[in-house]
Amino acid sequence: MESSHHNLPRDVFTHLLMIAALYASVAAFLMLVFQYTNVVFPDTLAHYYPGILDTIRRATATLLIVFPIFLLLSWFIGRDMMRTPGLRDFKLRKWLVYFTLFISAITIIVDLVTLIYNFLGGDLKIPFVLKVFAVLATAAAVFGYYLWDLRASGRLPPRAGARSRIPRIAGVGATIIVVASLVAGFFIVGSPATQRSRRFDEQRVEDMQIIQNRIINYWTLKQKLPDSLDALTDTISGFSTPQDPETAQSYEYRIDDKLTFELCAAFRTATAPSERRGGKLLSVPVAPYGQHRDAQNENWAHTAGRMCFLRTIDPELYKPQKPGPFPSL
């Protein structure tokens, strides 16, 4: 009964926080599974690898914090129900359990409909099946546990201190699955140190794109390539040539002829398979600038170590600019 509650405000807070932690944990877990699937089965038309890494980091951080909170609150509420059997009849608790069953059931139904729809359309690929199975298994597990919990609410423990082993088994099983998903990240996307190195490499690519654009702009204005990267410095606009984000050293720049130049950098990691067009990595991108406009694919694909990118300016594509007359004073 409601009157048997020994601390109603605390019960409201713990139940709401526990169910919120459950939903956040499930969402983060599925997010991890989805992104791992995207990495293992890459589709260059469907996603962006640095965005995948960012999503994995966010989901991992969420699980590391929120899932232990969910376990702690579940244990705390279970202990209170052992001490105060009337807490099982707490209306808010029943509402939350029924709502969770409703969400789980809807998820299962939508998941199965989506699976059959894609099967009938002949678009049943491995990544899709894995994602559907992950959602189905997770929703079914949540539905099954809380359906048992709802039925168990009508059966009081036969003696003080007695409790079912189901919650403990469910908690241990969920913990093993979550820990396994977190550990899998080290094998699929690398350790935090590897991801940090990859972020440095992403910054190097961005820097070289900026430098490349400044070189082309310099050529269109002066009809010649700059003698060095220092020539790109513009004190009026405040532009300063980027340097390696990790070593603070200048990037390598070399002129091959009047229209061709090279930019080189030392990378810590190789371009991820999902960033390569068709799974191929060009060891030396030699196509003229402008022919390949996808900067995240083979145009800037690289291996670990020193990598040079050869660029040839097409005068038909980048026409020289004629200086206009100075304005009269």
ABEGO torsion letter per residue (X at the ends): XAAABABAAAAAAAAAAAAAAAAAAAAAAAAAAAAAAAAABBBAAABBAAAAAAAAAAAAAAAAAAAAAAAAAAAAAAAAAAABAAAAABAAAAAAAAAAAAAAAAAAAAAAAAAAAAAAAGABBAAAAAAAAAAAAAAAAAAAAAAAAAAAAABBBABBGBBBAAAAAAAAAAAAAAAAAAAAAAAAAEBAAAAAAAAAAAAAAAAAAAAAAAAAAAAAAAGBBBABAAAABBAAAGBBBBBBAAAGBBBBBBBABAABBBBBBBBABBBBAAABBGGBBBABBABBBGABABAABAAABBBBEBBBBBBBBBAAABBBBBBBBBBBX
